[in-house]
Amino acid sequence: MTDTTIPSIELNNGVTIPQVGYGVFQVPDDQTQQAVEQALEAGYRHIDTAAAYYNEAGVGAAVRASGLPREDIFVTTKLRNGDQGAETALTAFENSRRALGLDVVDLYLIHWPYPSADQYIETWRSFEKLYAQGAVRAIGVSNFLPQFLERLLAETDIVPAVNQIEIHPTFQQPHTQDATCAAGIAVEAYSPLGQGKDLNDAAVTAVAERLGVTAGQVVLRWHVQQGTIVIPKSVTPERITSNLDLFSFELTDEDMGAISALDTDERIGADPATAAFTQVRS
């Protein structure tokens, strides 16, 4: 386990979230428990899953097997696109809660705006009910571009606590980040390493060589120093540990600027403005 305490970010409702979490995207459910147990052993206290990952059960099993107090582990899950809607969202939440084996979910996110279905407003109102009932400690969104945030803020009551979006050195979404922060919403980065493709850039490798750390640690430290919540994913034990070891070194302003200059505005994932998949397995 790392010797360094992971900093926490205070969300707009006073709930705190560990700034560095462990993501389980694309981890098969039968491997998820072991991977999450390794992450918890390494010192992670923030686990990010989703109904669309089909591994919530493995996450819940790891939380129970860890022996750690429930209140020490922050668990995020997300609503699938195909489950959006006033009543279906409530049913889907109960299914996720049952799969996780948790009484209370720490953070529940609308996974995508799914604008072609035009249901995210009614879905959010159901999220507000879950929050009022104490079934979730915080509610938020994922992949919400400024236009979706603007409408959500205008037509509903509770400001999202988090907007989880694709961010890495070559795709930084400054306009979405600015709109998110302006609304008092915390920014959380998924695919923070660009799924590995950003790690070979000379600006990153030069800093890593100078500091004696990995390229992945450099990029994750870049996120952390910007105040972003970040959720790297790996199933390799050594990388699980090194991805958390970010607090024994610091990037200079020059380092930060060199990495920030890598933005090419090229996505890896889908465009939230047009993404229309249900996330439901056929």
C-alpha positions, 0 to 999 in steps of 0.5 A: 500500500502507498504511504501517501494519503490520496487528496480528496475533492469536496463536491458542491454538496459537501461530500468528499471524493478521493481525487484518484480512483480506480476504473473498471471499464472493460474489465470482465466481471469474473476478473473484476473482484480480484482487480478491485481487491488489488486496487484497494490493497494498493491504497485506492479508496475510490472505485468507478464502475457502470451498469454498462460495464456489466461488472458491478457485482465484482466491484461489490464483492471486492468491497465486501471482501476487503474488510475495509469499513464501507464508509472508507470506500467511495463507489461510483456507478452509472445509468445506461442509455437504454435505461433513461426515463423517469421510471426506468431510471429508478428501476435501473438504480435498484438493479445496480444497487442490488448488483453492488450489494450496497445500501447507498451508492456514493455517486450515481451518474447519467452515463451519456446525455443520449440526446436523440432519446431526449430523456435526460431531463426526466431522468435527472428528476428521478436522480433528484428523487434518489438523492432526496431519499438518501439512496445516493450521496451525490448525483452527477453526469458524464459526457455532458457538453456545455449545451446539455449542462445549460439545459439541465441547469435551467430545467431542474433543481439540483446542480450535478456534483460531477461531470465525468468526461474524456480528458487527456493531453491530446484531448482536453475539452477546454470549453466543456471543462470551463462550463463545468467549473463555472457551474460549480461542478467538479471535473472528472477525467476518464481515459486520462492516459489517452488509453496509452496513446499519449504516453509516447509523446516526447514532452511526456517522456522527457519529463518522466526521464528527468523525474525518474518516474513513468510516463503514466505517472507524469500524465496523471500528475498533470491531471492532479495538479489541475485539480481534476478527479482522475480514474486510471484503469489497469489490471496489471498489479505494478501499474495499479500501484504506480498509477497511485504513486503521484504525490512524491513528485511535482511538475513545474509550470514549464512541464505543465505547459508542455503537456497542455500544449499537446491538445489536438482536439481528437477524441478517442471515444464517441461524440456525446452530441451524437452518441446514440447507443443503448449500452444494453447487451443484445 
